[in-house]
């Protein structure tokens, strides 16, 4: 149904101004523009972002220590490309009496209508069709129409992009920071004072005064170009609009998922896939911001989210985009090598959160101690090779796999128990600085195995490959023999259980209401940890063990992280717990549409959107692929009658129907 591709205000659980700005934002992997009101209100937070474009400031520590991150990197909020100044018969103090938004996801275009009126009731309709061009990713395009509804008279319309001066948020939330800078401007060139990054702009502008008869309409075209070089397109609006339609037609042909039985979830998954396609970097120097290009949450940083939650979708449906995202890691490898050397280790250690490849996380326990990111990156390269068969590319970038393997050998050590990895933090950020985190050890083991296999195949690093394989074979994993539970780490089973029964609902998320000294000493999880490892390495765990671990860890999980519920949903699906799996998936699929986390205003939850794809394909469809044969199962809950999707395997599109 066509309406399943249309997002309207009626689809949103919260129609706060900033939620609307996020959900209806337009992006193309380079430029992202929030859907802010043409005449801003106090609550508005307009935004235009360029993927990978940031300003940096020195991090000031109360107590500095060796190896701490040195600089903040914060994505810059550039210009307001949507604001207008409007007057009817000289009156500028207009009120917004109605608005209608229709995001046409099938065509990649946002259509809006606003009715503004004067104090004496004269009404003017302002309609706007806009998109961030996927044909030329330096362009944000608008088609404007103004129509006199119940009057004949003079209309003044002016429109000129204005530089955004951000104000620091008064909200206590470490996940949100804003960048305010004093540009160095030379003509159409804008340069950041500290990071010394430059952009060039070419903006259309309007300044018109005209007479409209009742029912008459005037139209205007506006193209806004932001580029890293002083070169601009001469394409017309109609040419760009036609190409937008063609590009999205191909996208949906390769990536759409059809759900029969739940129309709201159908729309929810399409909203998620739409934003995933829009925010992924394509140039090898940018990646996927944690909030996409729809908001300032997490400062526009790139995390492990890309590799574990987002890349599976792209690898299986849009392999060229996946390759671009992987190329980002290839291009920042020298920074990762420098980081490992700085800390006294061999190989490479990728930054926990970054834009340019340098570590920018100022908090060590729940930040930079998450060195599992190395193995997450290696895992994504391995998955890419398995699904695409692009052996030549993997051999070209093999240094990443070898350098991350070298790091594990340098960081871990052999004991009487095996190869151990100490003082790390796994995905669960409520349990920090532990020994032998199961997820970290499992992913590191996979990293070492993959490096040894690749070295043997290429005839490189033969002696090191023997060590990598030996250490992988001896990797230590904790197990509670009494409870028959996979240990999340060496001490988790010995901690006191968090008192969930007496914790008020308004005290979640815990990180905003309790000091780490309180959280870290308890059995409580922010998100899936051991269960995430089981999901990624399902062949390494029996169904009986998976069930015991699920029943132990899920009640201890707050799901304070948006990355959590999708994973538990996949595991529940594979355990045959259809009702629970459906409940988890439902929350994942419409998390931002319904604003379940209460902070969609900061930007989309990109990793969760990727997680909702995992919920359908890894969960309800039970997808497994060992590199030779794709297998699916019918894990559909009763609420979903059928599931249709397309995967690209070794360059061939394969269509699946589960019912």
ABEGO torsion letter per residue (X at the ends): XAAAABBBAAABABABAAAAAAAABBBAGABBBBBBBABBBAABBBBBBBBGBBBBBBBBBABBBBGBBABBBBBBBBBBAABBBBBBGGBABBBBABBBBBBBAAAGBBBBBBBBBBAAGBBBBBBBBBBBBAABAABBBBBBBBBBAABBEBBBBBBBBBBBBBBBBABBBAABBBBBBBBBBBEABBBBAAAGBBBBBBBBBBBBBBBBBBGBBBBBBBBBBBBABBBBBABBAAAAAAAAAAAAAAAAAAABBBBBGBAAAAAAAAAAAAAAAAABBAAGABBBBAAEAABABGGGBBBAAAAAAAAAAAAAABAAAAAAAAAAAAAAAAAAAAAAAAAGBBEBBBBABBAAGBBABABAAABAABAAAAAAAAAAAAAAAAAAGBAAAAAAAAAAAAAAAAAAAAABBBBAAEBBBBGBBBABAABBGBBGBAAAAAAAAAAAAAAAAAAAAAGBGAAAAAAAAAAAAABBBBBBAAAGBBBABAAAAABBBBBAAABBAAAOBAAAABBAAAAAABBBBABBBAAAAAAABAAABBAAAAAAAAAAAAAABAGABAAAAAAAAAAAAAAGBAAAAAAAAAAAAAAAAAGAAGAAAAEBBAAAAAAAAAAAAABAAGBBBAGABBBBBBABBAABABBBBBBBBGGBBBBBBBX
